[in-house]
Amino acid sequence: MNRVLPWAIAVAILVALATGGYYALTHREPPPPPPGPVATAPALAPGPRNPIAEAPAATPLPALNQSDASMQESLASLLGAQAVERFLNTEGIIRRIVATVDNLPREEYSQRLDPVRPMPGVARTTGRDSTLALAPENAARYEPFIELATRADTSRLVEIYRRHYPLFQQAYVELGYPNGYFNDRLVEVIDHLLEAPEPPARIALATPHVLYEFADPDLESLSSGQKVMLRIGPKGAARLKEKLRELRAQVAAGPR
């Protein structure tokens, strides 16, 4: 299974914070997947569906290539320096967030661009062969990150997003969307994650190759982001969805 877990978003920082990041559910660390196809730019639209009010910065924004220090400082003021060091990949973090948010509704994502550090350890399972399933206690692996994501002050997170929005937009254009608007994509991805099915009480697994997969083909066909919502368990998914709704209310133009 993919190395996804939630991070996800608020600026994509919470979809990257709120989708908790991407964590391994494998026997061993798999090699990075090949780069995905280049995105096709959407047709020119009359304007963004969800315009974001950019917050004036006390000092001029740095160039995108020099923005890591500004983002790291802002996130440390919100989450704490130790939490940023523990959970996040801050090198090129704006580009990482933009790419990850864009890929959450897709089947795969680029591990090398993950803004969240992989969780140590491997998936906890129970049974074997036909009784192989995700162990109930596996959800506890994600608890520290979920706690961080859900306790973050959403208004302050959105302020960081708004202040740096021109850089997020630039990274989105560079990704292959010259006529796109990143905040529209962020709202779309939040909606997609909110539509994830409720995690079943027992999630059966299969190992047709080296890595674990969901035995139920309907679950296995879900996007990488929605699979994350299953792996973290019912309680974790409910907490993240509540945070995502809170985030959406602040970055979308109107109610869902």
N, C-alpha and C positions, 0 to 999 in steps of 0.2 A: 504494500500500500504506500501511497505517497507520504512524504515526511511532513504533511500539513498539521497545523493545530491552530488555533485562532490567534489572530492579532488583528487586528484588523482595524483601525478605522477612526476616525474622527477627523481625521484628516487622513485619511488613510491612515493615519497613525492609529486610529482606533480600529480600522478594519484590519490593519496590521496589528493593532493592540488588541482589538476586539476580536479578531479572528484568532487571536491568540498566538499566531505565529505558526510555523510548521514544524511538527515534531515527528520523530521516526516511529513507525509502526512496522518494523522489519526485523528479520533475524539478525541482520548485520547492516552496516551502513552501505547503501547501494551507491553505485557511481552516479554522478550528476546526469540527468537526462539531456538529450540533445536539445539545442535551442528550438523553441516553437516557431511556427510560421510567422512571417511578418504580417502584422495587422493591416487590414485594408481600411483606409481612411473613409469615414462616413461622408455622405454628401453634405455639401455646405447647407447649414441650417440658418434660419433668420436670426437666431440668438440662443443663448443658453436657456434651458428649461428651469434650471435651478441656479440662478446667479448667486454668487457668494460676495458679500460685502467685504472687500479687503480692508484689513486693519492697518492704519498708518504705523510705520515703524519709527521708533525713536531715533534710529540711525539708518542710513541707507542699507538695503539688503545686499548681501554679498552676491557674487556671481554663483551660479548653480554649482560649478566645480569647486568653489571655496565655501560652500554652505554647511559643511559638516559641523564645524565648531559652533555655529549659531544654533543649529538644531539640537546638538548635544547639550548645550547650555540651557536651552529652553526646556528640553525634556527632563533634564536633571532637576530643574527648579520645580517641575511638576511631580515627577516620580521619585526623585532622589538619585544621586550620582551612583550609588551602589546598585540600585535596580537597573539603571540604564546599562551599566557595565555588565551586569549578570544576564540580562535578557536580550539586549539589542545589539545588532550589527550596525554601528554608526558610520562606517565608511560608505560614502555615497548613499546615505539613508533616504534622501528624498526620492532618488531614482529607484531604490529598492522598494519603497512604499508604493510608488506609482505602478511599477511593474507587477507587484504582488496583488494589489487591489484589482488591477485589470485582469489578472489570471484566475482569481478566485472562482468565477463562474465557469471556468474551462475545466477540461478533464485533467490537465496537467499544469504545472507551474515550474518556473526555473528556480531550483534550489540555491543556485549560486547567488541569486538576487534576493533571497529571503531576508527581511529586515529583523527577524527574530532568531536568536541563537537556537540550535537544536537542543531539545531536552535530553539530558543524559539518560542512559539506560535504554531498555527495549520494552516493547509492549508486554503487558501482563495478560496471559491467556489461561484458559482452563480446558481440560479435556484433550483429546487428540483425534486425528482422523475425522470421522463423521461427527464427533462430539466437540470438536475444537471450536472455541468461542472466546470472545473478548471477556476477560475476567472483570467482575464488577469493580474491583479495587483499582483497575487501570485508570479510571477517571481521576483518582487522587494524584496521579502524575502531573496533571495539568492545573491542579488547584493553585499553586503559587502564582502562576501567570494569570489565571482567571481572577484571582484576588486583586492582583495589580491592575488589570484592565478595568474591572468593575468599580474599584475604589477611586480611580483617577477622576479628578474634577472635570466633567465634560465641558463646562463653559470655558475653563482655562485651556483645555486641549483644543477646542475650536478656535480660541484666540490665537494659539500658536499656528494653527492651520491657516487662519485668515491672514496673519502677518506674513507668512511665507508663501501664500497662495501663488503669486507670480512664478515662483520657482517650481511649484508642483505643476502648474500649467505648462511651463517650458518643458519639463521632463515628459509630460504626456504628449506634447507635440513631437518631441524627439522620438518617442516610442513608436510613432507611425500614425498619429492622428492630427494632421495639420489643421483640420477644421473642427476638431473635437473640443469639448470643454470638460476638464477633469472632474469638476464637482458633479456634473451630470452623471458621469461614470461611477463616481463614488456612491451617489444615491441609488443608482441601479444595482450596484453590488450589495449595498445594505439590504435592499428589498429582496434580492436573491437569497441572501443568507437567512433572512427572516422567514422565507418560504421553505426552509429545510424541514423535512419531516421530523416528527418527534422520535427520539431514539427508542428502539424497541427494548424491552426488558432484557432480552438475550440477543446478542449480535454474533451469529455464527460466522466462522472464518473458514477459508480454504487456502490451500497452498499449491496452486497449479504450477507455479514456477518456484522461485526462491523466496519471494516476498508474500506476506499475508495479503489476502483480498477478502472482501465481504462475500460470503457464500451466496447471499441473496442477490441475483442479478440486478434487481431493481435498485438496491442500495449501491451496488458496485458501479452502476451507470450514473450515479449522481456526480455532480461537479466536485472538484477538489475542495472547495470551500464548504459545501454542504456535508461532505464526508467528515470534515473536521467537527461539525456540530454533532455528528453521531458519536464520534470517538470520545468526546469529553463527557458523555453521559447526560441524562435528563436534567439533573440539577445544574450542571455547568452550562448546558445549552440554554436553559431558561434564564440564567443570570446574564449570559452574553446577549441574548435577544433583547432583554430589558434594556441593557446598555445601548445596544444598537438603535433601538427605538428612540431613546433619549438623544442620541447623537443625530439621528435623521431629522428630528424635529428642529435642530439647530442649524443644519447645513442645507436643508431642502427649502424650496421656495414656498411650499404650502403643505398641508396635511396629506398623508398618504391616501 
